[in-house]
Amino acid sequence: MNRTLKTLLGTTVLAGLVIAGQARAQERPLTVVSFGGAYGATQKKHQVDPYAAETGKKVVMESYAGGVAEMTAQVQSGNIQWDVVDIESIDLERACAEGLLEVIPRDILLPGDDGTPAKEDFFPVTLENECGIGVMLWGNIFAYNNETVGNVKPTTLEDFFNVEKIPGKRALRKRPQVNMEWALLADGVAPEKVYDLLATPEGQARAFAKLDTIKDHVVWYDSWSQAPQLLNDGGAVMVQSANGRIYNAIADENRPFTIVWDNTLFDMDVWSILKGSPNKEQALEFIAFTTRTKPLVGFQDVAYGPARKSSQALVDPDVLPHLPSSHLDKGMKANNVFWADYGESLTEKFNEWLLK
């Protein structure tokens, strides 16, 4: 057999193996990853299950604790196990900039049920990043347990940092995001100056100094689902949380919790597609389906604001006061571009501070 024929056959075999490998990968059901608890259950009920029922396509839903570490590992290794991922926008900028996500064309989005074109129906902030399609708006709040907090009830972020006025453990998510902004806000920095100051060594030092005042009184957790549990079992008298987690505990489980909206840090979650997903076309179909007007209304179940105006108009009036959008005057928008630029270095400094 001559060399040309051998080369041709070898190339053909290799191409066949690649195609076969792709086919096997595409046989894997669409894997949708989000956060657990009431939030994930709401997405499953109003978005994932209706999509599977209407299309007849199987969807596997998994949960994670957030961040970009697992996505980075999959993309760098080429072992893509996830397709569609719910990402907090505080992580979106970094994940997109590092090439971990696919670009999502806006022309896949469907008009609102009232006929409004998608570009006009989505709140502008929810479509700012090319790698994500916003699904809901939420707030980083803190809450307390009325039965364990004592006689003095917190009403401000300063109270969260005042262990003499309100003794007891505070629970915070173990990451610099939100904690460092809150530290500066509680230390008297004006909201419009927080990120400019936090970009400087002096501002970072000031934030860590403020966090030092409560460090011995902090219970650190990794997943949002742990926040209401810590508040319920007495592990902490006050907890940082996504507002919907606490609302669900109050509304569905009759827990004696109170949400404090002072200095709330507002943010949003988006659907994104992991770079290299073998199910990209189906992932786009899934995102288009689940970001229609009706599926997004379902976020009212956990007191998160839907990303579309046509969805907001269908929210139960009794729920509206509990949505973050009703308290925008009491907080500030998280600056995700800042965290894309400074997230890695501040995470390293934050982890070093934890070990001191």
Secondary structure as UniProt FT lines:
FT   HELIX           3..26
FT   STRAND          30..34
FT   HELIX           37..43
FT   HELIX           44..48
FT   HELIX           49..55
FT   STRAND          59..63
FT   HELIX           69..77
FT   STRAND          84..88
FT   HELIX           89..97
FT   TURN            98..99
FT   HELIX           106..108
FT   TURN            113..114
FT   HELIX           118..121
FT   HELIX           124..127
FT   TURN            130..131
FT   STRAND          133..145
FT   TURN            146..148
FT   HELIX           157..160
FT   TURN            163..165
FT   STRAND          170..173
FT   TURN            177..178
FT   HELIX           179..186
FT   TURN            187..188
FT   HELIX           191..193
FT   HELIX           194..198
FT   HELIX           201..212
FT   TURN            213..214
FT   HELIX           215..217
FT   STRAND          218..221
FT   TURN            224..225
FT   HELIX           226..232
FT   TURN            233..234
FT   STRAND          238..242
FT   HELIX           243..253
FT   STRAND          257..274
FT   TURN            275..276
FT   TURN            278..279
FT   HELIX           280..290
FT   HELIX           293..297
FT   HELIX           298..302
FT   STRAND          305..306
FT   HELIX           309..312
FT   TURN            313..314
FT   TURN            317..319
FT   HELIX           320..322
FT   HELIX           324..330
FT   STRAND          331..333
FT   HELIX           336..355
//
